[in-house]
Amino acid sequence: MRLICTHVNIVLSICQVVFFCWRDAEPRRKIPVAKFCVICYCFIVRGVEIIAIYGYVRVSGADQNVDRQILAMSELAIPPAQIFIDRQSGRDFQRRAYVELSQKLKPGDLLYITSIDRLGRNYDEIQNQWRLLTKERGVDIAVIDMPLLDTRLNKDLMGTFIADLVLQILSFVAQSERENIRKRQSEGIAAAKARGVRFGRPVRAAPENFAGLVRAWERGALTIEQLLERTGLTEPTFYRRLRELRTQRR
């Protein structure tokens, strides 16, 4: 795990450098000098690294609001540049922002999410990603709405068991909710179709003189471009209407 300081003597050395620089600096420069010394020493001394904190926000569609999640992240003082936002379904983890985030995460980093269903809505995928990040890559994850799911805490056997159990339950609930949403959508679409509601783009009908234009095209009097311009149809739609016309002639 990456640590702010890897040894007690490093901590003491940092304090010593900061103290002498701060003591000898002008009053108005005391704070900037102290900050500068800490930053420089962190870059020079091996074994000292600053832990990065990230936030991940997800909604299922472009029209959904992310304000509540962003507010929760800002209350934790997470820099806006380190908050990654996806407007995409949680059925898998092939999401642009999440992929970019996962490439940045290093051992010891901390990732905040507001709830487990913001991470994903597929039971197996959630379990796999959680294990990959926390066990294999050494990243800590904290779920804001569920304090029990914070890998920085309760690292003993009982704490790990409880956290894993809670994770499995919430992952199951997340996938069940996704399946219920899809079921309600399917039922709504079926009911709408039964009422005669048509989905997709409106059907473009052929003009009244379509048969005559087709005959002129078949004789070579019209090019396909001229024919499409006169009928106002796209090429795929024209050929569909042509098949329908020829079927009626039989």
Secondary structure, DSSP 4 states (H G I P E B T S, - for coil): ---S-SSHHHHHHHHHHHHHHHHHS-GGGHHHHHHHHHHHHHHHSTT--PPPEEEEEEESSTTS--HHHHHHHHHTT--GGGEEEEES-SSSS--HHHHHHHHH--TT-EEEESSHHHH-S-HHHHHHHHHIIIIIS--EEEETT-TT-BTTS--SHHHHHHHHHHHHHHHHHHHHHHHHHHHHHHHHHHHHHHTT---SSPP-PPPTTHHHHHHHHHTTSS-HHHHHHHHT--HHHHHHHHHHHHHHH-
